[in-house]
Amino acid sequence: MAASFWESTQRRYWMFSKEELAQMREKLCDEDPKLVQSYPFPTGNICTSTSINYLEIARLGKRLSVRQQVIATAQLYIKRFYCKVEIRRTNPYLVITTALYLACKMEESPQHIRLVATEARSSGQISSVLIRPGWGECEFFLISEMNSQLIIHQPYRTLATLQSDFYLTQDEINLSWSIINDHYVTDLPLLYPPHIVALTAILLSLVLRPNSMTGASAANNIAAAGAALAQAQVGRGGMGGSGTGVSSGQTTPGAPSTTDKDKQQEVRFGKVQRFAAFVAESQVDIEAMVDCTQEMISFYEVHEQYNDKATRDQINRFIKARGLDKA
């Protein structure tokens, strides 16, 4: 097992550029274009296949009361698997159940196979006739396509390490955690290292406002995050971040009293300053953080258009048409 992400199979074999991902997916579509054309996913949906996988695996994980890291590991297994296998050739619900069962074992949080099978059946997505003969074969298929490279490094550890350094409140920690959870619907786990995702989540937790994912508010969020990263970029080329009274969230003695809202704004600004100073003094890839930030904001904007029912209906259609719901 690689204790360091930089020495891991995740970094060496499972990190791609956007161009490489696009080529891999195009190749899968070109292998059987008629199949792809026969069962197109609804237009306008963001990450249709990964969205349904994300939702289903979260529901099953909740029923099994497994840790979030187990769910995240399973989600990344599925992403890797569908980089190599066209989703329309599989029963996604069986893949989801198998991936979660495998992730439970790898994350040392094992669940009895009967319990997982019972919960999967009770969800109504997997028939009892498919579970027993299909499970072992699907598990072997998953492991084989991932070349037995099953160790996953997650952003949660970086968040836990840095949350005290940036004096994050519990609300900011919870928001960062939620953003990390949400990034598994996107391609970011295959594009950037876990620490980039964690730092992006922390930054967004400092600049986001409730119900501010769309419209002008979203543009303001991008501008605020971009300003912080631009400051870090300038700081890296100059003196870097210095701990001034403002950047630490402190007030100047003798200054006029301010309202609670002003104080909160000042504290938040101080945290952003501290974050920018940290990034400036580190070797973090700022360009990667900029792209990661834009991807997450774009995801939140577009995800409101996601049609779960239409996507689910299309998946059920090709499962039944191709006999993938039978042993």
Backbone bond lengths (Angstrom), bond angles and torsions (degrees), N, CA, C in turn:
res aa  C-N    CA-C-N  psi(-1)  N-CA   C-N-CA  omega(-1)  CA-C   N-CA-C  phi
1 M - - - 1.473 - - 1.526 109.68 -
2 A 1.334 116.95 132.36 1.455 120.92 178.94 1.525 109.78 -85.67
3 A 1.338 116.77 115.62 1.460 120.61 179.71 1.517 110.80 -72.54
4 S 1.312 117.37 -24.48 1.459 122.62 -179.45 1.524 110.48 -105.79
5 F 1.321 115.99 135.72 1.458 120.14 177.15 1.526 110.99 -59.35
6 W 1.334 116.78 -36.93 1.462 120.68 -174.93 1.520 112.76 -67.35
7 E 1.322 117.68 -20.90 1.460 121.44 178.15 1.529 112.11 -102.95
8 S 1.308 116.98 2.30 1.461 121.37 -171.39 1.529 112.16 -84.20
9 T 1.332 114.82 161.23 1.467 120.39 173.79 1.523 110.47 -67.71
10 Q 1.318 116.55 -24.88 1.473 120.02 177.85 1.528 110.64 -60.47
11 R 1.327 116.53 -45.19 1.461 119.34 179.84 1.526 111.59 -74.03
12 R 1.328 116.76 -38.61 1.461 120.06 -173.58 1.530 113.75 -76.40
13 Y 1.345 116.05 -32.49 1.463 118.42 -171.97 1.528 115.32 -122.62
14 W 1.327 117.55 -14.78 1.460 118.77 -171.81 1.522 113.48 -125.17
15 M 1.314 117.41 24.89 1.458 122.45 171.64 1.528 107.53 -115.74
16 F 1.324 116.51 128.20 1.453 120.57 -174.31 1.524 111.02 -129.14
17 S 1.305 115.77 166.04 1.464 120.84 169.26 1.529 107.47 -89.04
18 K 1.323 116.40 166.79 1.461 119.63 178.13 1.521 110.99 -62.99
19 E 1.324 116.19 -36.18 1.462 120.48 179.92 1.527 110.65 -65.63
20 E 1.324 116.24 -41.82 1.468 119.88 179.62 1.521 111.16 -64.11
21 L 1.328 117.40 -42.33 1.463 120.37 178.18 1.526 110.75 -61.96
22 A 1.325 116.16 -43.78 1.464 120.39 -179.72 1.528 110.72 -61.78
23 Q 1.321 116.95 -40.96 1.458 120.81 179.70 1.526 111.28 -66.45
24 M 1.337 116.99 -40.71 1.466 120.67 178.69 1.522 111.02 -62.11
25 R 1.321 116.65 -43.13 1.463 120.11 -178.86 1.523 111.63 -71.61
26 E 1.302 115.82 -36.96 1.466 119.19 176.98 1.522 110.80 -64.13
27 K 1.316 115.57 -37.69 1.474 119.90 178.47 1.519 110.80 -63.80
28 L 1.327 117.06 -41.07 1.464 121.02 178.65 1.525 110.70 -62.66
29 C 1.336 116.05 -41.87 1.468 120.14 179.47 1.526 111.23 -66.59
30 D 1.326 116.44 -36.79 1.464 121.07 -177.66 1.526 112.15 -71.15
31 E 1.319 117.68 -21.30 1.459 120.39 -179.76 1.531 111.20 -66.03
32 D 1.328 117.02 -33.09 1.470 120.96 177.79 1.524 108.69 -150.22
33 P 1.329 117.54 74.03 1.473 120.82 -177.09 1.524 113.01 -61.03
34 K 1.341 116.92 -30.85 1.455 119.95 179.98 1.522 111.25 -64.22
35 L 1.341 116.39 -39.04 1.460 121.03 178.12 1.519 110.48 -63.68
36 V 1.326 116.26 -44.06 1.466 121.09 -179.37 1.518 110.90 -64.17
37 Q 1.343 116.32 -41.71 1.454 120.89 -179.26 1.526 112.20 -70.84
38 S 1.330 116.40 -29.10 1.466 120.11 -178.68 1.524 111.99 -72.36
39 Y 1.335 116.27 -30.01 1.469 119.96 -177.81 1.526 110.00 -130.10
40 P 1.327 116.77 65.87 1.474 118.75 -179.81 1.515 110.96 -73.07
41 F 1.317 115.96 145.15 1.452 119.21 173.98 1.525 108.89 -77.96
42 P 1.322 117.02 150.93 1.468 119.86 -177.97 1.514 111.76 -54.91
43 T 1.311 116.88 135.81 1.460 121.06 179.62 1.516 109.65 -70.33
44 G 1.322 114.90 150.15 1.463 119.87 178.18 1.504 113.43 89.57
45 N 1.339 117.16 -8.55 1.461 119.50 178.59 1.514 110.50 -85.08
46 I 1.315 116.24 141.12 1.459 121.32 178.91 1.516 109.18 -91.85
47 C 1.318 117.54 125.69 1.468 121.75 175.84 1.520 110.50 49.97
48 T 1.329 117.72 56.31 1.454 120.84 -171.79 1.521 113.38 -55.09
49 S 1.325 116.22 -51.23 1.462 118.71 -177.12 1.516 111.45 -68.37
50 T 1.336 117.73 -41.86 1.459 119.02 -178.72 1.518 111.81 -72.73
51 S 1.320 117.98 -28.07 1.459 120.43 177.92 1.516 110.84 -64.98
52 I 1.327 116.07 -46.35 1.464 118.89 -179.58 1.525 110.14 -66.88
53 N 1.328 117.10 -37.63 1.463 119.97 176.61 1.517 110.94 -63.00
54 Y 1.336 116.04 -43.27 1.466 121.66 -179.67 1.517 110.88 -60.47
55 L 1.321 116.70 -46.88 1.459 120.61 -177.57 1.522 111.71 -67.08
56 E 1.324 116.58 -44.14 1.459 119.81 -177.60 1.527 111.97 -67.29
57 I 1.324 116.46 -41.81 1.455 118.62 -177.68 1.523 111.03 -70.73
58 A 1.340 116.75 -31.08 1.457 120.41 175.94 1.522 110.65 -67.22
59 R 1.330 116.53 -40.41 1.464 120.37 178.60 1.516 111.73 -65.17
60 L 1.333 116.04 -44.97 1.458 120.00 -179.70 1.525 110.58 -66.77
61 G 1.340 116.51 -40.35 1.460 120.03 178.03 1.515 112.16 -62.19
62 K 1.325 116.40 -37.33 1.468 120.59 178.40 1.516 110.66 -66.52
63 R 1.317 116.51 -39.70 1.477 120.10 179.17 1.521 110.96 -64.94
64 L 1.331 115.89 -32.32 1.469 120.44 -179.21 1.528 112.40 -89.47
65 S 1.345 116.58 -7.55 1.471 122.40 179.97 1.533 111.96 58.23
66 V 1.329 116.11 42.93 1.461 120.22 178.36 1.521 109.85 -91.34
67 R 1.331 116.76 160.40 1.457 121.92 -179.40 1.534 110.61 -68.51
68 Q 1.334 114.72 154.78 1.456 120.32 -179.26 1.525 111.64 -61.00
69 Q 1.327 117.55 -33.73 1.462 119.82 -179.38 1.525 111.16 -64.92
70 V 1.336 116.81 -33.04 1.461 120.22 176.74 1.524 109.65 -65.29
71 I 1.337 115.93 -45.06 1.461 120.44 178.84 1.527 110.48 -61.43
72 A 1.335 116.69 -42.68 1.464 121.12 -179.89 1.530 111.10 -63.05
73 T 1.323 116.73 -41.45 1.461 120.50 178.17 1.524 110.75 -62.04
74 A 1.326 116.44 -43.40 1.462 120.46 178.79 1.530 110.70 -62.88
75 Q 1.314 116.45 -40.04 1.466 120.26 179.45 1.523 111.39 -62.52
76 L 1.318 116.25 -39.04 1.466 119.15 179.46 1.525 110.94 -72.60
77 Y 1.327 117.80 -34.47 1.464 120.06 173.48 1.530 110.24 -57.56
78 I 1.318 116.00 -44.97 1.463 120.26 -178.31 1.529 110.60 -65.37
79 K 1.321 116.93 -40.69 1.468 120.10 177.75 1.528 110.65 -60.20
80 R 1.315 116.11 -45.78 1.460 119.69 179.23 1.533 110.88 -61.96
81 F 1.322 115.34 -44.71 1.458 120.69 -177.31 1.522 110.96 -59.50
82 Y 1.333 116.83 -45.11 1.458 120.20 -177.35 1.525 113.14 -81.28
83 C 1.313 117.17 0.89 1.462 120.33 165.95 1.528 110.64 -75.92
84 K 1.335 115.59 -22.13 1.461 120.41 -175.54 1.524 113.57 -113.46
85 V 1.334 116.11 -17.27 1.462 120.72 -176.18 1.522 109.45 -128.29
86 E 1.319 117.16 130.90 1.463 121.42 176.87 1.530 109.31 -66.77
87 I 1.318 116.64 129.12 1.463 121.40 -173.65 1.524 112.35 -60.30
88 R 1.326 117.35 -30.84 1.468 120.98 -177.46 1.521 112.55 -72.51
89 R 1.318 117.50 -8.80 1.461 121.39 176.11 1.534 111.76 -89.73
90 T 1.319 117.15 -2.15 1.462 121.17 -173.96 1.520 110.80 -126.86
91 N 1.326 114.81 168.17 1.467 121.49 167.58 1.529 106.13 -96.44
92 P 1.334 118.61 101.76 1.466 120.53 -174.77 1.524 113.77 -57.07
93 Y 1.333 117.35 -32.09 1.456 119.97 -178.58 1.531 111.63 -68.50
94 L 1.324 116.06 -36.43 1.462 119.59 175.60 1.524 110.29 -69.17
95 V 1.336 117.16 -39.24 1.465 121.27 178.24 1.532 109.98 -63.50
96 I 1.324 116.96 -42.54 1.463 121.39 179.21 1.518 111.02 -59.93
97 T 1.326 116.40 -49.22 1.465 120.85 -178.59 1.521 111.12 -62.68
98 T 1.330 116.50 -43.62 1.464 120.74 -179.86 1.518 111.30 -65.88
99 A 1.329 117.20 -41.17 1.464 120.82 179.90 1.519 111.34 -63.06
100 L 1.325 116.64 -40.47 1.462 119.31 179.24 1.529 110.90 -68.07
101 Y 1.309 117.04 -39.79 1.466 120.78 177.40 1.533 110.55 -62.23
102 L 1.332 116.88 -42.68 1.459 121.49 178.85 1.525 111.02 -66.47
103 A 1.333 116.33 -41.33 1.469 120.50 179.53 1.519 111.21 -64.00
104 C 1.323 117.18 -37.07 1.475 120.48 177.23 1.530 110.70 -59.27
105 K 1.313 116.56 -41.30 1.466 120.11 179.29 1.525 111.25 -68.99
106 M 1.329 116.78 -42.47 1.458 120.10 -177.11 1.532 112.21 -70.18
107 E 1.321 117.41 -31.26 1.466 121.01 -179.25 1.531 111.85 -93.30
108 E 1.331 115.49 15.97 1.476 122.02 176.18 1.525 111.50 55.46
109 S 1.320 113.98 42.25 1.458 120.79 175.41 1.527 107.96 -135.79
110 P 1.340 115.98 58.33 1.473 120.08 -169.77 1.529 113.37 -64.66
111 Q 1.312 114.46 143.55 1.460 122.35 174.12 1.527 108.21 -118.12
112 H 1.310 116.17 142.28 1.463 118.74 178.87 1.516 109.68 -65.59
113 I 1.302 116.50 138.46 1.460 121.25 -175.08 1.522 111.34 -60.26
114 R 1.333 117.15 -32.31 1.465 119.09 179.70 1.518 111.08 -68.29
115 L 1.337 116.43 -37.36 1.464 119.61 179.37 1.523 110.81 -66.56
116 V 1.332 116.49 -44.63 1.459 120.17 178.97 1.530 110.09 -62.25
117 A 1.339 116.40 -42.55 1.461 120.46 179.61 1.525 110.86 -63.62
118 T 1.328 116.78 -41.28 1.464 120.80 179.81 1.526 111.40 -62.42
119 E 1.342 116.29 -45.70 1.462 120.09 -179.73 1.527 111.20 -67.44
120 A 1.334 116.77 -36.95 1.471 119.87 178.56 1.525 110.16 -65.83
121 R 1.321 116.81 -41.82 1.464 119.91 178.87 1.519 111.47 -66.51
122 S 1.329 116.31 -39.76 1.467 119.78 -177.89 1.526 111.98 -66.36
123 S 1.347 116.14 -21.58 1.463 119.43 176.87 1.519 111.40 -72.54
124 G 1.360 115.58 -15.78 1.451 120.20 177.03 1.506 114.81 83.96
125 Q 1.352 117.51 4.52 1.460 119.82 -175.40 1.526 112.48 -97.14
126 I 1.324 117.40 -23.26 1.463 120.27 -176.16 1.517 108.96 -124.24
127 S 1.296 117.27 125.40 1.458 121.11 -179.30 1.516 110.43 -76.28
128 S 1.333 115.61 152.17 1.467 120.14 -177.93 1.516 111.39 -65.25
129 V 1.348 117.70 -29.03 1.454 119.94 -178.98 1.525 111.42 -68.69
130 L 1.341 116.63 -23.12 1.466 120.16 -176.27 1.515 112.52 -87.08
131 I 1.334 117.21 -27.42 1.460 120.80 -171.58 1.519 113.11 -58.07
132 R 1.314 117.62 -60.06 1.465 119.91 -169.70 1.523 113.52 -65.87
133 P 1.342 119.11 -52.46 1.469 117.00 -178.85 1.525 113.39 -72.10
134 G 1.327 117.25 -28.63 1.445 119.89 -173.99 1.509 115.27 -87.10
135 W 1.332 117.06 -23.73 1.457 120.53 -171.94 1.529 112.01 -64.54
136 G 1.324 116.63 -54.62 1.463 119.99 -177.14 1.511 112.20 -60.64
137 E 1.332 115.81 -40.67 1.466 119.84 179.19 1.522 110.77 -64.86
138 C 1.334 116.72 -41.52 1.466 120.18 -179.12 1.528 110.88 -67.89
139 E 1.338 116.79 -38.05 1.465 119.83 178.46 1.526 110.66 -63.50
140 F 1.310 116.21 -43.20 1.467 119.68 177.48 1.525 110.67 -63.57
141 F 1.343 116.61 -38.90 1.466 122.19 178.81 1.525 109.97 -61.39
142 L 1.329 117.33 -45.87 1.464 121.48 179.02 1.528 111.41 -60.12
143 I 1.324 115.72 -50.70 1.465 120.50 -177.41 1.530 110.50 -62.32
144 S 1.320 116.35 -40.06 1.457 120.84 -179.15 1.525 111.48 -64.78
145 E 1.332 117.58 -46.39 1.465 120.89 -178.53 1.525 112.03 -66.98
146 M 1.337 116.94 -26.25 1.466 120.64 176.67 1.525 111.87 -92.05
147 N 1.333 116.76 6.60 1.468 122.09 177.96 1.526 112.09 56.28
148 S 1.322 115.98 33.98 1.475 122.85 179.30 1.534 112.45 59.85
149 Q 1.315 117.19 22.27 1.476 122.14 179.45 1.530 107.56 -97.60
150 L 1.317 116.05 87.84 1.464 121.33 -167.09 1.523 114.35 -110.55
151 I 1.338 118.01 -3.88 1.463 120.26 179.49 1.521 109.28 -78.30
152 I 1.337 115.96 125.49 1.460 121.51 -176.55 1.530 110.10 -118.86
153 H 1.330 115.56 131.94 1.469 121.52 172.91 1.525 107.98 -101.17
154 Q 1.339 116.07 128.11 1.459 121.80 -173.95 1.534 111.42 -110.23
155 P 1.345 117.17 157.86 1.474 120.56 178.00 1.527 114.06 -71.94
156 Y 1.315 117.69 -15.14 1.470 120.12 -174.57 1.528 112.60 -60.95
157 R 1.322 116.17 -34.70 1.470 119.06 -178.66 1.522 111.11 -65.80
158 T 1.325 116.57 -41.40 1.471 120.13 177.49 1.524 110.63 -62.94
159 L 1.318 117.12 -41.66 1.461 121.12 178.24 1.524 110.65 -60.79
160 A 1.313 117.06 -44.93 1.469 120.65 -179.96 1.525 111.31 -63.81
161 T 1.332 116.81 -34.58 1.465 121.32 -178.60 1.526 111.94 -71.95
162 L 1.325 116.68 -38.89 1.470 121.10 -171.43 1.522 114.53 -96.10
163 Q 1.310 118.77 -10.73 1.461 119.23 -173.28 1.523 112.81 -61.59
164 S 1.325 117.52 -33.45 1.471 119.40 178.39 1.532 111.22 -77.63
165 D 1.335 117.53 -30.18 1.470 120.55 179.21 1.520 111.87 -64.06
166 F 1.325 116.56 -31.63 1.467 120.51 -178.48 1.530 111.92 -102.72
167 Y 1.328 116.80 8.61 1.470 121.95 177.74 1.526 111.65 52.81
168 L 1.324 115.66 45.52 1.460 119.40 -179.08 1.527 110.87 -70.97
169 T 1.318 115.43 137.98 1.455 119.99 173.73 1.530 108.64 -76.15
170 Q 1.330 116.18 169.64 1.458 119.00 179.24 1.521 111.15 -63.63
171 D 1.327 117.14 -36.22 1.466 120.12 177.25 1.525 111.34 -63.50
172 E 1.328 116.71 -40.20 1.459 120.31 179.54 1.526 111.17 -69.60
173 I 1.325 116.30 -36.31 1.471 119.89 176.25 1.526 110.00 -64.47
174 N 1.336 116.01 -44.65 1.469 119.93 179.90 1.524 111.64 -62.96
175 L 1.334 116.76 -39.46 1.461 120.19 179.04 1.523 110.64 -67.64
176 S 1.324 116.55 -41.18 1.475 120.20 176.76 1.524 110.54 -60.26
177 W 1.317 115.77 -43.38 1.470 121.59 179.23 1.530 110.09 -60.89
178 S 1.329 116.36 -43.95 1.467 120.48 -179.52 1.519 111.56 -64.81
179 I 1.332 116.65 -38.90 1.468 120.32 178.83 1.527 110.30 -64.78
180 I 1.321 116.44 -40.68 1.470 119.89 176.79 1.528 109.87 -62.15
181 N 1.335 116.57 -43.69 1.466 119.41 176.65 1.524 111.22 -57.01
182 D 1.325 115.97 -44.90 1.464 121.03 -175.65 1.523 113.10 -69.40
183 H 1.331 117.16 -25.79 1.471 117.92 -175.56 1.526 111.83 -67.84
184 Y 1.344 117.43 -14.79 1.464 119.72 178.16 1.530 112.64 -72.39
185 V 1.335 117.88 -12.47 1.457 120.26 174.56 1.523 110.59 -78.26
186 T 1.309 116.53 -20.52 1.462 122.47 -178.50 1.532 110.42 -96.44
187 D 1.329 115.63 -176.20 1.470 120.86 177.46 1.527 112.63 -87.45
188 L 1.326 117.90 -0.43 1.466 120.75 -173.58 1.528 114.17 -56.16
189 P 1.349 120.48 -36.91 1.473 118.56 178.86 1.519 114.05 -61.31
190 L 1.328 116.38 -21.39 1.464 120.79 179.13 1.523 112.36 -98.00
191 L 1.336 116.65 -4.35 1.459 120.44 -175.39 1.523 113.68 -108.84
192 Y 1.333 117.32 -35.63 1.463 120.66 -171.57 1.525 111.68 -132.22
193 P 1.335 116.95 151.25 1.467 121.03 178.70 1.527 111.55 -63.31
194 P 1.323 117.73 157.09 1.466 121.51 -178.00 1.526 113.97 -58.04
195 H 1.350 117.91 -35.77 1.466 118.36 -177.50 1.530 111.58 -68.89
196 I 1.331 118.21 -29.58 1.463 121.42 176.17 1.529 109.44 -65.41
197 V 1.319 115.87 -43.67 1.466 120.58 179.65 1.525 110.41 -64.22
198 A 1.341 116.69 -43.23 1.470 120.48 -179.47 1.526 111.28 -63.04
199 L 1.321 117.18 -44.58 1.467 120.60 179.71 1.527 111.13 -65.48
200 T 1.315 116.54 -37.90 1.464 119.91 176.41 1.520 110.69 -63.41
201 A 1.333 116.44 -41.76 1.464 120.36 179.14 1.530 110.75 -62.88
202 I 1.333 116.78 -40.86 1.471 120.38 178.08 1.524 110.37 -63.63
203 L 1.325 116.68 -45.36 1.463 120.44 179.36 1.526 110.95 -59.39
204 L 1.327 116.34 -46.71 1.456 119.61 -179.43 1.525 111.82 -64.90
205 S 1.318 117.08 -33.88 1.467 119.69 178.16 1.526 111.23 -65.70
206 L 1.336 117.02 -24.88 1.461 120.91 -179.97 1.527 112.58 -84.89
207 V 1.333 117.42 -24.45 1.471 119.42 -175.36 1.523 113.38 -110.52
208 L 1.346 117.04 -18.38 1.457 118.82 -179.46 1.517 110.84 -73.64
209 R 1.331 115.39 154.88 1.454 122.33 173.28 1.525 108.15 -123.10
210 P 1.326 117.90 154.74 1.468 119.13 178.13 1.529 111.65 -55.94
211 N 1.333 115.24 139.61 1.463 121.68 178.73 1.532 112.17 55.45
212 S 1.340 115.41 39.36 1.477 118.25 -175.99 1.516 111.79 -124.57
213 M 1.329 116.14 39.59 1.451 120.09 -176.12 1.530 113.22 -96.28
214 T 1.329 117.52 -6.94 1.451 118.60 -175.28 1.516 110.97 -131.70
215 G 1.358 114.74 167.52 1.455 121.12 173.30 1.508 113.51 62.43
216 A 1.355 114.46 -143.41 1.462 120.85 -177.41 1.519 111.17 -64.40
217 S 1.336 117.03 -33.94 1.474 120.07 179.65 1.519 110.96 -63.08
218 A 1.338 116.12 -40.90 1.465 119.57 178.28 1.520 110.40 -62.51
219 A 1.334 116.22 -41.43 1.471 119.61 178.32 1.524 110.56 -62.51
220 N 1.324 116.84 -39.12 1.463 120.71 177.41 1.522 111.07 -64.45
221 N 1.345 116.24 -38.89 1.466 120.44 178.56 1.524 110.84 -62.30
222 I 1.342 115.87 -44.97 1.464 120.04 178.64 1.525 109.81 -61.92
223 A 1.327 115.69 -42.25 1.466 119.48 -178.99 1.525 110.88 -63.77
224 A 1.336 116.91 -42.60 1.464 120.33 -179.63 1.520 111.38 -65.83
225 A 1.343 116.39 -44.10 1.466 119.75 178.67 1.525 110.33 -65.33
226 G 1.347 116.03 -41.71 1.463 119.65 178.79 1.507 112.68 -63.06
227 A 1.346 116.32 -37.43 1.465 120.06 179.14 1.524 110.73 -64.65
228 A 1.345 116.34 -40.63 1.468 119.90 179.39 1.525 111.05 -63.90
229 L 1.348 116.53 -42.30 1.459 120.00 -179.90 1.522 111.38 -71.49
230 A 1.332 116.85 -33.67 1.462 119.95 175.91 1.517 110.47 -65.18
231 Q 1.331 115.48 -39.40 1.461 119.87 177.24 1.526 110.60 -62.61
232 A 1.341 115.23 -40.11 1.461 119.02 177.97 1.522 111.07 -64.87
233 Q 1.334 116.00 -38.82 1.462 120.06 179.71 1.532 110.42 -63.73
234 V 1.338 116.30 -43.47 1.460 120.58 177.95 1.519 110.63 -65.70
235 G 1.324 115.45 -41.94 1.465 119.83 -180.00 1.511 112.53 -62.82
236 R 1.324 116.65 -34.29 1.466 120.51 178.98 1.517 110.48 -66.18
237 G 1.346 116.00 -33.14 1.454 118.96 -179.33 1.510 113.49 -86.97
238 G 1.353 115.99 -10.91 1.457 118.93 -178.72 1.508 112.05 -119.35
239 M 1.311 115.07 -124.54 1.456 119.72 -174.74 1.513 112.64 -84.44
240 G 1.377 117.37 -13.84 1.446 118.95 -176.14 1.504 109.74 82.43
241 G 1.343 115.87 -174.57 1.456 120.19 -177.19 1.502 111.15 -84.41
242 S 1.310 117.92 130.06 1.457 121.69 175.99 1.503 109.08 -113.82
243 G 1.286 117.71 145.56 1.448 122.82 -174.74 1.502 112.07 -80.37
244 T 1.328 117.76 83.82 1.448 122.04 175.56 1.505 110.47 -86.81
245 G 1.318 115.80 171.37 1.447 119.17 179.20 1.511 112.10 -62.02
246 V 1.324 116.65 -36.37 1.455 119.74 -179.57 1.514 110.91 -70.52
247 S 1.353 116.55 -44.85 1.448 119.95 -175.24 1.512 112.35 -67.33
248 S 1.302 119.70 -21.81 1.456 121.42 178.22 1.508 111.85 -93.38
249 G 1.351 116.53 0.81 1.446 119.76 177.58 1.511 112.96 82.81
250 Q 1.332 119.02 14.99 1.454 122.57 -179.44 1.523 109.93 -91.36
251 T 1.306 115.62 158.44 1.458 120.83 177.95 1.516 109.79 -103.30
252 T 1.325 115.64 156.46 1.459 120.78 -179.80 1.530 110.09 -82.01
253 P 1.347 119.00 130.54 1.461 120.50 180.00 1.521 110.38 -56.04
254 G 1.326 115.58 136.25 1.450 120.64 177.51 1.512 113.95 83.23
255 A 1.336 117.29 0.74 1.460 119.73 179.63 1.521 109.67 -72.99
256 P 1.322 117.97 153.13 1.458 121.08 179.32 1.523 110.83 -59.92
257 S 1.330 116.02 148.55 1.464 120.21 179.98 1.521 109.17 -67.15
258 T 1.299 115.56 147.58 1.457 120.69 -179.20 1.512 109.72 -122.28
259 T 1.291 116.17 163.55 1.455 120.76 177.94 1.528 109.47 -74.19
260 D 1.334 115.03 165.80 1.460 119.35 178.67 1.520 110.93 -60.93
261 K 1.320 115.80 -36.33 1.467 118.96 179.18 1.517 110.93 -64.51
262 D 1.330 116.19 -41.45 1.463 120.05 178.57 1.523 110.74 -64.67
263 K 1.324 115.82 -39.60 1.468 119.77 179.46 1.527 110.64 -64.15
264 Q 1.329 116.30 -43.03 1.461 119.66 178.62 1.524 110.66 -62.23
265 Q 1.331 115.51 -40.20 1.455 119.95 178.64 1.524 110.99 -63.74
266 E 1.327 115.76 -40.18 1.462 120.59 179.97 1.524 111.24 -66.38
267 V 1.330 115.61 -42.23 1.468 119.72 178.31 1.529 110.26 -63.94
268 R 1.318 115.93 -44.04 1.466 119.65 179.35 1.527 110.83 -62.16
269 F 1.333 116.27 -42.30 1.463 120.35 177.97 1.524 110.25 -61.73
270 G 1.330 116.76 -39.77 1.458 120.50 178.36 1.513 112.29 -62.43
271 K 1.342 116.61 -37.60 1.461 120.53 178.68 1.527 111.01 -67.77
272 V 1.327 115.68 -39.33 1.464 119.10 178.13 1.523 110.34 -64.60
273 Q 1.345 116.42 -39.46 1.469 121.08 177.07 1.530 110.50 -62.17
274 R 1.302 115.24 -43.99 1.471 119.68 179.25 1.527 110.69 -62.74
275 F 1.338 115.37 -42.03 1.458 120.23 179.06 1.526 110.52 -62.25
276 A 1.347 116.48 -45.15 1.461 120.47 179.77 1.526 111.02 -61.56
277 A 1.331 116.58 -39.41 1.469 120.22 178.84 1.524 110.91 -64.78
278 F 1.319 115.81 -40.81 1.466 120.62 179.17 1.528 110.54 -61.38
279 V 1.336 116.19 -47.76 1.466 120.42 -179.01 1.527 110.73 -64.38
280 A 1.328 116.18 -38.68 1.468 120.16 -179.58 1.522 111.60 -63.02
281 E 1.324 116.48 -37.20 1.463 120.51 -176.15 1.523 112.75 -85.38
282 S 1.322 117.07 -10.97 1.462 120.86 -177.76 1.522 110.45 -96.16
283 Q 1.319 115.09 -178.46 1.461 121.17 177.47 1.526 111.15 -103.34
284 V 1.332 116.78 22.85 1.458 121.54 -178.40 1.526 110.13 -66.49
285 D 1.323 116.27 140.59 1.463 122.44 178.12 1.529 108.69 -75.11
286 I 1.327 116.79 101.69 1.462 121.29 -176.30 1.525 110.87 -68.90
287 E 1.315 117.55 -36.88 1.463 120.13 178.49 1.523 110.90 -61.35
288 A 1.327 116.31 -38.66 1.469 120.13 177.63 1.524 110.52 -65.02
289 M 1.331 116.62 -38.97 1.466 120.25 178.61 1.525 110.94 -66.08
290 V 1.320 117.22 -38.45 1.473 120.83 177.73 1.525 109.92 -60.63
291 D 1.336 116.10 -48.32 1.461 120.15 -179.10 1.520 111.25 -64.83
292 C 1.330 116.16 -40.63 1.462 121.49 179.42 1.527 110.35 -62.34
293 T 1.325 116.15 -41.85 1.468 121.10 178.29 1.516 110.95 -62.19
294 Q 1.313 116.74 -46.62 1.462 120.76 180.00 1.521 112.00 -63.40
295 E 1.340 116.19 -38.17 1.461 120.19 179.17 1.526 111.08 -63.67
296 M 1.323 117.23 -42.81 1.459 120.24 -178.47 1.526 111.68 -68.76
297 I 1.326 117.34 -43.33 1.461 119.90 178.09 1.525 110.14 -62.77
298 S 1.330 117.05 -42.40 1.464 121.00 178.26 1.525 110.87 -62.72
299 F 1.326 115.69 -39.91 1.465 119.55 178.52 1.525 111.03 -60.18
300 Y 1.322 117.20 -46.21 1.458 120.13 -178.87 1.529 111.58 -63.79
301 E 1.315 116.33 -34.37 1.459 119.48 177.98 1.530 111.48 -67.78
302 V 1.335 116.33 -47.00 1.460 121.05 -173.21 1.528 112.15 -80.52
303 H 1.318 116.84 -27.03 1.461 119.64 -174.01 1.526 112.05 -63.57
304 E 1.311 117.97 -22.79 1.455 120.37 177.91 1.529 111.57 -64.57
305 Q 1.330 116.72 -20.21 1.462 121.04 179.12 1.526 111.93 -88.46
306 Y 1.316 117.41 -5.18 1.459 120.62 -176.00 1.524 110.62 -64.96
307 N 1.323 116.52 129.44 1.456 123.26 -179.24 1.519 108.92 -106.68
308 D 1.308 116.17 97.54 1.462 120.91 -175.96 1.521 111.40 -64.00
309 K 1.315 117.38 -43.05 1.460 120.80 -176.64 1.523 111.76 -64.26
310 A 1.342 116.92 -44.78 1.462 120.13 -179.19 1.526 111.46 -62.52
311 T 1.331 115.90 -41.49 1.463 119.72 179.61 1.521 110.75 -67.56
312 R 1.337 116.52 -43.91 1.465 120.82 179.62 1.532 110.71 -62.21
313 D 1.319 116.69 -41.16 1.464 120.21 179.47 1.523 111.28 -62.56
314 Q 1.331 116.99 -40.20 1.459 119.79 179.95 1.525 110.97 -67.25
315 I 1.330 116.75 -40.26 1.467 120.29 177.94 1.522 110.38 -63.36
316 N 1.330 117.20 -46.29 1.465 120.86 178.66 1.525 111.08 -61.29
317 R 1.323 115.54 -33.44 1.462 120.09 -179.52 1.519 111.78 -65.17
318 F 1.348 117.40 -48.15 1.473 116.90 -178.41 1.525 111.72 -75.80
319 I 1.331 117.55 -24.48 1.469 119.19 174.95 1.533 110.21 -63.86
320 K 1.321 116.71 -46.80 1.470 120.49 -178.28 1.514 111.58 -72.44
321 A 1.328 117.37 -40.93 1.454 121.01 -178.14 1.523 112.16 -63.70
322 R 1.313 116.81 -34.26 1.464 121.49 -178.04 1.533 112.84 -96.59
323 G 1.330 116.24 3.92 1.463 120.20 177.99 1.503 113.88 67.75
324 L 1.334 116.95 28.08 1.472 120.83 -177.86 1.525 112.74 -81.77
325 D 1.329 116.74 -1.86 1.454 120.71 178.05 1.522 111.65 -97.80
326 K 1.339 116.16 9.64 1.461 120.64 -179.10 1.520 109.36 -118.83
327 A 1.310 115.92 156.52 1.473 121.16 -179.24 1.522 110.14 -70.26
